[in-house]
Amino acid sequence: MALIERTNVEALIPEDAQKEIISEVSQASAAMALMRKLPNMIRGQRRMAVLDALPYAYFVDGTPGAQTSEYSEGRKKTTNIEWKNKYIYAEEIAVILPISISTLEDADYDIWGEARPFIAEAFGRTFDAAVFHGTNAPTTWPNDIVTGAIAAGNSLTEGDIGDLFDDIMGEDGLIALLEADGFFPSAYVSSIPMRAKLRGLRAGTAADGVPMFRSVWDGMAQGTQYMIDGVNCTFPRNGGIDPTEVELIAGDWSKAVFSIRKDLTYKVLDQAVIQDVTTGDIVYNLAQQDMVALRVYMRLGWQVPNPVNPLEETEANRYPFSVLIPSASS
């Protein structure tokens, strides 16, 4: 039986494929696309010094008779600035893509053209689910965004204030929760079912009103650019958002960062067995089934530095994200 050696298979993988997949992973992940990317990590842990206490300035009152013990003889008062450390820990995300040798034997078959979107989607979905919901997240990573927002008091259940417009735009709504903590939303991330709710909201009566969450009403012939209070709203389709847990995330995404420790790396396996991670059963025996498998992995981490600001100095009450939770009837 003729065999395709590992070197033959690797010849089909362009050297620039890694960069292409990393770029596509960033596009497939809603979180990565919005977060601030730090330079690549040179080790498995990165320390960040985060501002923890603000300096204060004071009037100097040197008027005779007006001095107090605090401002005696017009002397200037001192202040300080404090920092504390936060860390990004690089953890591994990996996937194995089994491919039949008969597929590889077709010289005209663009294997990377077929594989890249699936690999990118898998990595993007895994990262987003961990960031938004903590799904299978490493213990070294920070609380997921939904958990962090709820803990800081930055959550509402749909209908808490009034209709959906009030829940988002009202003076006690989703945006206001963020503003009270000293942040303005730079983008919104929404579940797919929320898209229909936003699309159906109208100013005025349902019969003659115009959509409220469109930047401009240009008729049904034009595509909709969903915007809330002038800020873009995205709707991830990679499965990273669980609509039963959150409908809408408002956030200052510049306050969330991620960093890559190990760029995406691949290895072609041709003699391995692949087991079910739950049962241990052998799913594929590559040599016996005339298959190869592409093992792809990368190491990265993320963090919410959450530095102190003048509007909210208590970290437990300060968070750069707020979330709208679906009601029981949603």
C-alpha positions in Angstrom: 0.0 0.0 0.0 1.4 3.4 -1.0 1.8 5.7 1.9 1.9 9.5 2.1 4.8 10.3 4.3 4.7 13.1 6.9 7.1 15.2 4.7 4.8 14.9 1.7 1.8 16.1 3.8 3.7 19.0 5.3 4.7 20.1 1.8 1.0 20.9 1.3 0.9 23.4 4.2 2.3 26.8 3.3 4.7 28.4 5.7 2.5 31.5 5.9 -0.5 29.4 6.9 0.1 30.1 10.6 -0.2 33.8 10.2 -3.3 33.4 8.1 -5.0 31.2 10.7 -4.1 33.6 13.5 -5.6 36.4 11.6 -8.7 34.4 10.9 -9.0 33.4 14.6 -9.0 37.0 15.6 -11.8 37.7 13.1 -13.7 34.6 14.2 -13.6 35.7 17.9 -15.8 38.6 18.8 -13.8 39.1 22.0 -10.4 39.2 20.2 -11.7 41.6 17.6 -12.8 44.1 20.2 -10.2 43.7 22.9 -6.8 45.5 23.0 -4.0 43.2 21.9 -0.8 43.4 23.9 2.6 42.4 22.5 3.2 38.7 22.5 4.2 37.2 25.8 7.8 36.0 26.2 6.9 33.6 29.0 3.8 31.9 30.4 2.9 34.8 32.8 2.8 38.5 32.2 2.7 41.0 35.0 0.8 44.3 34.6 1.1 47.2 37.1 -2.5 48.6 37.5 -3.3 51.9 39.0 -5.0 51.2 42.4 -5.1 54.6 44.2 -5.5 58.1 42.6 -3.5 61.1 43.6 -5.3 64.1 45.0 -4.7 67.8 44.8 -5.7 70.4 47.3 -6.1 74.2 47.6 -3.4 75.9 49.6 -5.0 78.5 51.8 -2.4 80.8 53.3 -4.8 83.6 54.3 -4.2 84.8 57.9 -6.8 83.4 60.2 -8.0 80.8 57.7 -5.3 78.2 58.3 -6.2 74.9 59.9 -4.0 72.2 61.2 -4.3 70.6 57.7 -3.2 73.7 55.8 -1.1 75.5 58.5 0.9 78.4 57.2 -0.1 77.7 53.6 2.0 74.5 53.5 1.2 72.2 50.6 -0.2 68.8 51.4 1.2 65.5 50.0 -0.5 62.7 48.2 0.5 59.4 46.8 -0.2 57.0 43.9 -0.5 53.3 44.3 -0.3 50.4 41.8 -1.0 46.7 42.2 -0.1 43.7 40.0 -2.4 41.8 37.8 -1.3 38.9 35.7 -2.1 37.3 32.3 -1.6 33.6 32.2 -1.1 31.9 28.9 -3.1 28.7 28.5 -3.4 26.3 25.6 -6.2 26.0 23.2 -5.9 23.1 20.8 -7.8 21.1 18.2 -7.1 17.9 16.2 -8.4 17.8 12.6 -8.5 14.3 11.1 -8.2 14.1 7.3 -8.4 11.1 5.1 -5.3 10.4 2.9 -7.5 10.1 -0.1 -8.4 13.8 0.3 -4.8 14.8 0.4 -4.0 12.7 -2.7 -6.1 15.0 -4.8 -3.4 17.5 -6.0 -6.0 20.1 -6.9 -7.7 20.1 -3.5 -7.0 23.2 -1.5 -6.8 21.6 1.9 -5.9 24.9 3.7 -8.7 26.7 2.0 -11.1 24.1 3.4 -9.5 23.7 6.9 -8.7 27.3 7.8 -12.3 28.5 8.4 -13.1 25.5 10.6 -10.0 25.8 12.7 -10.5 29.6 13.1 -14.1 29.1 14.1 -13.2 26.4 16.6 -10.5 28.6 18.3 -12.7 31.7 18.2 -15.7 29.9 19.7 -13.6 28.4 22.5 -12.0 31.7 23.4 -15.3 33.6 23.3 -17.2 31.1 25.4 -14.5 31.2 28.0 -14.3 35.0 28.0 -18.1 35.7 28.0 -19.3 32.8 30.1 -16.3 31.0 31.6 -17.1 27.8 29.7 -14.2 25.4 30.3 -12.0 28.4 31.2 -8.6 27.7 32.9 -8.6 28.5 36.6 -5.8 31.0 36.0 -8.0 33.2 33.9 -10.1 36.0 35.4 -13.8 35.8 35.9 -15.8 35.8 32.7 -17.4 39.0 31.6 -21.0 38.0 32.6 -19.9 36.8 36.1 -17.7 39.9 36.5 -20.5 42.3 35.5 -23.0 40.7 37.8 -20.6 40.7 40.7 -20.0 44.5 40.3 -23.8 45.2 40.2 -23.7 45.9 36.4 -26.5 43.6 35.3 -30.2 44.0 34.5 -32.8 41.5 33.6 -34.9 42.4 30.6 -38.0 44.2 31.9 -36.4 45.3 35.2 -36.9 49.0 34.3 -39.6 49.0 31.5 -39.5 48.1 27.9 -36.3 47.1 26.1 -35.5 50.7 25.2 -35.5 51.8 28.8 -33.6 48.7 29.9 -30.8 49.8 27.6 -31.0 53.5 27.2 -32.8 54.7 30.3 -31.2 56.7 33.1 -30.9 53.5 35.2 -30.3 51.3 32.2 -27.5 49.2 30.9 -25.5 52.2 29.6 -26.0 54.2 32.8 -24.6 51.3 34.9 -21.4 51.5 32.9 -21.2 55.3 33.0 -21.6 55.2 36.8 -18.4 53.2 37.0 -16.5 55.7 34.8 -16.7 53.9 31.5 -18.4 54.7 28.1 -19.3 51.7 25.9 -17.1 51.4 22.8 -19.1 48.4 21.4 -21.9 46.1 22.1 -21.9 42.3 21.7 -25.4 40.7 21.4 -26.9 37.3 21.1 -28.6 36.4 17.9 -32.2 36.4 19.3 -31.6 40.0 20.6 -31.0 41.1 17.0 -34.7 40.5 16.2 -35.8 42.4 19.3 -33.7 45.4 18.3 -34.9 45.2 14.8 -38.5 45.2 15.9 -38.2 48.2 18.3 -39.9 51.3 16.8 -40.4 54.9 17.6 -44.0 55.7 17.7 -46.7 53.1 16.9 -45.8 49.8 15.4 -47.7 50.7 12.3 -45.9 54.0 11.4 -42.8 54.1 13.6 -39.3 53.8 12.3 -36.7 51.4 13.7 -35.0 52.8 16.8 -31.8 50.9 16.7 -30.7 51.7 13.2 -28.3 54.5 12.4 -30.7 55.8 9.7 -33.9 54.5 8.2 -33.1 53.9 4.5 -35.8 51.4 3.6 -35.8 47.7 3.5 -33.5 47.6 0.5 -30.4 48.5 2.4 -28.6 46.4 5.0 -28.8 47.4 8.6 -25.8 48.6 10.5 -27.0 48.0 14.1 -26.0 50.8 16.4 -27.0 51.6 19.9 -26.5 55.2 21.0 -24.2 55.7 18.1 -22.0 52.7 18.9 -21.7 49.5 16.8 -23.4 46.3 17.9 -22.1 43.0 16.8 -23.8 39.6 16.7 -21.3 36.7 16.9 -22.3 33.6 15.0 -19.6 31.3 16.2 -21.7 30.0 19.1 -19.6 31.8 21.8 -22.6 33.7 23.2 -25.2 31.7 25.1 -28.5 33.5 24.6 -30.0 31.8 27.6 -27.4 33.6 29.8 -27.0 37.0 28.3 -28.7 39.1 25.6 -26.5 42.1 25.4 -23.1 43.1 26.6 -22.1 46.7 26.8 -18.4 47.4 27.4 -15.4 49.6 27.1 -13.4 47.0 25.3 -10.2 49.0 25.5 -10.2 47.9 29.2 -9.9 44.2 28.3 -6.6 42.9 26.9 -5.3 39.7 25.5 -1.8 38.4 24.7 -0.4 35.5 22.8 2.4 33.4 24.2 2.7 30.9 21.5 1.6 31.6 17.9 -0.5 29.0 16.3 1.5 25.8 15.8 0.7 22.7 13.9 1.9 19.1 13.7 0.9 16.4 11.3 0.2 13.0 12.9 0.2 9.9 10.8 0.6 7.0 13.3 -1.5 8.1 16.2 -4.8 7.0 17.7 -7.3 9.6 18.7 -9.5 8.8 21.7 -12.7 10.1 23.0 -11.8 12.5 25.9 -14.7 11.3 28.0 -14.9 7.6 27.5 -11.3 6.8 26.3 -12.7 4.9 23.3 -10.6 5.0 20.2 -12.3 7.1 17.6 -9.7 7.0 14.9 -6.7 4.8 14.3 -4.8 6.9 11.7 -2.5 4.2 10.4 -5.3 1.6 10.1 -7.8 3.9 8.6 -5.5 5.6 6.1 -5.8 9.0 7.7 -3.6 11.8 9.0 -4.5 14.4 11.6 -3.6 18.0 11.9 -2.9 19.0 15.5 -3.2 22.7 16.0 -2.7 24.7 19.2 -1.8 28.1 20.5 -1.2 29.6 24.0 -2.8 32.9 25.0 -4.4 34.7 27.9 -6.6 37.7 28.8 -7.2 40.0 31.6 -9.4 43.0 32.7 -6.9 45.4 34.4 -9.8 47.6 35.7 -7.6 50.5 37.0 -9.1 52.9 39.5 -10.9 56.0 38.2 -12.4 59.1 39.9 -16.0 58.1 39.4 -15.7 54.7 41.2 -12.7 54.0 43.4 -13.9 50.7 44.9 -12.8 47.9 42.6 -15.5 45.5 43.7 -18.1 48.0 42.4 -16.2 48.9 39.3 -16.2 46.9 36.0 -16.0 48.0 32.4 -18.9 45.8 31.2 -22.6 45.6 31.9 -24.9 42.8 30.8 -28.6 42.4 30.0 -29.9 39.1 31.2 -32.9 37.4 29.5 -36.1 37.2 31.5 -37.7 33.9 32.3 -40.2 34.5 29.6 -37.7 35.3 26.9 
